[in-house]
Amino acid sequence: MPRDRRIVPEMAGHLGVRLVFAMAKLSIQDLQRLPKTDLHVHLDGSLRIPTILELAELQQVKLPADSVEGLRPFVEVGEDCKSLVDYLRAFDVTLSVMQTYDSLVRTAFELAEDSALENVRYLEVRYSPILHQQNGMTLHAIVQAVLEGLRQAERKYNIKTGVILCGMRHISPDISQRLADLTVAFKNKGVVGFDLAGAEENFPAKRHKDAFGRVLQNNINCTLHAGEAYGPESIHQAIHLCGAHRIGHGVRLIEDGDLLNYVNDHRIPLECCPSSNVQTKAVKKMADHPIRLFYDMGLRVTVNTDNRMVTNTTVSREFQVIHEELGFNLEEIKEVIIMGFKSAFLPYALKRALLAEVVHELKAFKPHSLESKREQL
């Protein structure tokens, strides 16, 4: 059943303080204080711009600009982005400085640090090791470097992390098989899942189904980018041919009601990335984003950054966007946060313990911006 968000005026006297908290506007500071997940974030799209400049100098890599403001237009796409293909051009810059062991340790640590500082408690970092071999690093060394950076952050901050390795749609399915084997090799060692990323159109997921078969046969979770730049057929292939446990983006699911009901009935989570979807033109404008409809219909939706630097966002900002532009109130945001933790690629016992901790915090949470109003009631 769809959720009914209407509040009858006569109810106000009974709801009292609770009503004020549910309906009031939340500040970015309030949203930063909430415990959160980020299940869909690309390492190579989430660097700090000063770090890119420092790594380029260390590695003697030529960049299109030599200052933060000069480089910004090349790595932050903004509202002028025309398509997913246009969006992906920023990665040419980031990948150019991510070809050494130390650079991967540093960028992984900084991504986890930036996430922890806005109270992200569980982070799943995804990337394709095959894209980091320009200087001859082995695939195993590439995975080890990222895991080392994430472990350093876990020791310093209150955050748990996992890695999702990505096959690439436009690269040979044989490479996806190698990456699937790599995922199996690092099972229970920090790698928690397998993904298929890259441009959707003309590169169907079914070409890579053998790689997903390898992963699934080893009882490893998988997710797929689908329904972003291509229609619901992409989502259908991800689920029924590749066995996806989650769907990355999935905005085009709105075009196929029967498939939408299947996703809902089987509780397949959607890794929604609202701002990124507007930039890549997966949706025309934020008001058109289907996350509101998905949530109201009962689908399991999660809120994620996709690429913190390229999109110039944080998880807190993404919640601010759906709060201010799509009408998600505090109680609904709390429910979406819980969906994020429920959708994590974590063993059940760990997930249950983390959820218990988070639910306790959410129940006690009081927005600073509303405390004075509460005192007046």
Secondary structure as the mmCIF struct_conf table of DSSP 4:
data_model
#
loop_
_struct_conf.conf_type_id
_struct_conf.id
_struct_conf.beg_label_comp_id
_struct_conf.beg_label_asym_id
_struct_conf.beg_label_seq_id
_struct_conf.end_label_comp_id
_struct_conf.end_label_asym_id
_struct_conf.end_label_seq_id
HELX_RH_3T_P HELX_RH_3T_P1 PRO A 9 MET A 11
HELX_RH_AL_P HELX_RH_AL_P1 ALA A 12 LEU A 15
TURN_TY1_P TURN_TY1_P1 GLY A 16 GLY A 16
HELX_RH_AL_P HELX_RH_AL_P2 VAL A 17 MET A 23
BEND BEND1 ALA A 24 ALA A 24
HELX_LH_PP_P HELX_LH_PP_P1 LYS A 25 SER A 27
HELX_RH_AL_P HELX_RH_AL_P3 ILE A 28 ARG A 33
BEND BEND2 LEU A 34 LEU A 34
STRN STRN1 LYS A 36 HIS A 42
HELX_RH_3T_P HELX_RH_3T_P2 LEU A 43 GLY A 45
HELX_RH_AL_P HELX_RH_AL_P4 ILE A 49 GLN A 59
TURN_TY1_P TURN_TY1_P2 GLN A 60 GLN A 60
BEND BEND3 PRO A 64 PRO A 64
BEND BEND4 ASP A 66 SER A 67
HELX_RH_AL_P HELX_RH_AL_P5 VAL A 68 VAL A 75
HELX_RH_3T_P HELX_RH_3T_P3 GLY A 78 ASP A 80
BEND BEND5 SER A 83 SER A 83
HELX_RH_AL_P HELX_RH_AL_P6 LEU A 84 TYR A 87
TURN_TY1_P TURN_TY1_P3 LEU A 88 ARG A 89
HELX_RH_AL_P HELX_RH_AL_P7 ALA A 90 SER A 96
TURN_TY1_P TURN_TY1_P4 VAL A 97 VAL A 97
BEND BEND6 THR A 100 THR A 100
HELX_RH_AL_P HELX_RH_AL_P8 TYR A 101 ALA A 116
TURN_TY1_P TURN_TY1_P5 LEU A 117 ASN A 119
STRN STRN2 VAL A 120 TYR A 127
HELX_RH_3T_P HELX_RH_3T_P4 PRO A 129 HIS A 132
TURN_TY1_P TURN_TY1_P6 GLN A 134 ASN A 135
HELX_RH_AL_P HELX_RH_AL_P9 LEU A 139 LYS A 156
BEND BEND7 TYR A 157 ASN A 158
STRN STRN3 LYS A 160 MET A 168
TURN_TY1_P TURN_TY1_P7 ARG A 169 HIS A 170
BEND BEND8 ILE A 171 ILE A 171
HELX_RH_AL_P HELX_RH_AL_P10 PRO A 173 ALA A 185
TURN_TY1_P TURN_TY1_P8 PHE A 186 PHE A 186
STRN STRN4 LYS A 187 LYS A 187
TURN_TY1_P TURN_TY1_P9 ASN A 188 GLY A 190
STRN STRN5 VAL A 191 ALA A 197
BEND BEND9 GLY A 198 GLY A 198
TURN_TY1_P TURN_TY1_P10 GLU A 201 ASN A 202
HELX_RH_3T_P HELX_RH_3T_P5 ALA A 205 HIS A 208
HELX_RH_AL_P HELX_RH_AL_P11 LYS A 209 GLN A 217
TURN_TY1_P TURN_TY1_P11 ASN A 218 ASN A 219
STRN STRN6 ASN A 221 ALA A 226
BEND BEND10 GLY A 227 TYR A 230
HELX_RH_AL_P HELX_RH_AL_P12 PRO A 232 HIS A 240
TURN_TY1_P TURN_TY1_P12 LEU A 241 CYS A 242
BEND BEND11 HIS A 245 HIS A 245
STRN STRN7 ARG A 246 HIS A 249
HELX_RH_3T_P HELX_RH_3T_P6 VAL A 251 GLU A 255
HELX_RH_AL_P HELX_RH_AL_P13 GLY A 257 ASP A 265
TURN_TY1_P TURN_TY1_P13 HIS A 266 ARG A 267
STRN STRN8 LEU A 270 CYS A 272
HELX_RH_AL_P HELX_RH_AL_P14 PRO A 274 GLN A 279
TURN_TY1_P TURN_TY1_P14 THR A 280 LYS A 281
BEND BEND12 ALA A 282 LYS A 285
HELX_RH_3T_P HELX_RH_3T_P7 MET A 286 ASP A 288
TURN_TY1_P TURN_TY1_P15 PRO A 290 PRO A 290
HELX_RH_AL_P HELX_RH_AL_P15 ILE A 291 ASP A 296
TURN_TY1_P TURN_TY1_P16 MET A 297 GLY A 298
STRN STRN9 VAL A 301 VAL A 303
STRN STRN10 ASP A 306 ASP A 306
TURN_TY1_P TURN_TY1_P17 ARG A 308 ASN A 312
HELX_RH_AL_P HELX_RH_AL_P16 VAL A 315 LEU A 326
HELX_RH_AL_P HELX_RH_AL_P17 LEU A 330 LYS A 342
TURN_TY1_P TURN_TY1_P18 SER A 343 SER A 343
BEND BEND13 ALA A 344 LEU A 346
HELX_RH_AL_P HELX_RH_AL_P18 TYR A 348 ALA A 364
HELX_RH_3T_P HELX_RH_3T_P8 HIS A 368 LEU A 370
HELX_RH_AL_P HELX_RH_AL_P19 GLU A 371 GLN A 376
#
